[in-house]
Amino acid sequence: MKIIILDNSELSYSGDDINGKILRGTEASLILLSEQFIKMGIHVDYCNCINSKKKVNGVTYFNKKKIDKKVIYDLAIAISDANLFYHVSSIKKAVFSNSNQPIEKFIRKKQLIAFLKFKPVVITLCDYQFQKRSFFTSFYGKKTIPITVDPKFLETDFDINHLPEKKVIYNIRSNRNLDHLIKIWIEKIYPVNNEFKLFITPNLIEHTNKLKQNNIFLRNIGTRSEMINELNDYRALTYLGHKSDIFTLTAEEAIKLCLPVVTFGIGSLRERVTHNETGFIAKNEQEFADYTIKLLNDDYFYLNLKKTMKKKRQENNWDFIAKIWIKYFLDE
């Protein structure tokens, strides 16, 4: 069997970049899916803006302009853009959707004619996205197949009894309800204990004196391996959620490291977090503050929740996910 993955972005990358800083969640996830297909004996080509052909962990990466239409693939997976199917020959086609894509954007991105011609199935990552993706932007079918974390998050060994400092993290882009989180922190969380610390991602935000005075600090953005080590030093991921979130891989990564997530459950967060098992879904600001304070102040409560999370750690791995793809598209 042969699978090809097509990326129309301007990024140039391969599996060698999985631990670097250039890849977004979509690209990293499809690299990991590709490598799992390889382990199952499936040939995988991966095309993007890479200049030179190279093979990494069995996956062949080459420039999308070098695709040979004489080669017939069993499945072509295009990231978001159905127009990529003009450049490849395949028996089945899937659009890996990394957004909710409203109708106006679907038309503006010139997807309509390509959809009518190639009849791809739209792959959504969660039920929230499945429901948001209208019939008119997925009229040849849609199927929910989740993604999951880099196996490094599952392979990492850590002390389940480790008690971090009284600090929490927000490691999402700062335009996703960070202002609301800061408001809750300043008004309802930090006043309870001046040892509490919040670390946020340093993009699109100025580290003002007001933030410093309320123990809000800018974290350093490192490699994937460095981030794994970093997450083990916090007591919770505090993220309200956002309407644009269609999987929230960051939350899944935290959960695999037994880092509880405190959230409002906006977007796909309600599907990522199991209340009282992998974190807490708050109904309002006060509940959000109360759950965060409990994790920071109550060592016994925090460690017990961490042990509960460890029991669920191995669920939803890449082997499980790749088998869903094969069953849906490639099994006769």
Order of alpha helices (4+ residues) and beta strands (2+ residues): beta-alpha-beta-beta-beta-beta-beta-alpha-alpha-beta-alpha-beta-alpha-beta-alpha-beta-alpha-beta-alpha-beta-alpha-beta-alpha-beta-alpha-alpha-alpha
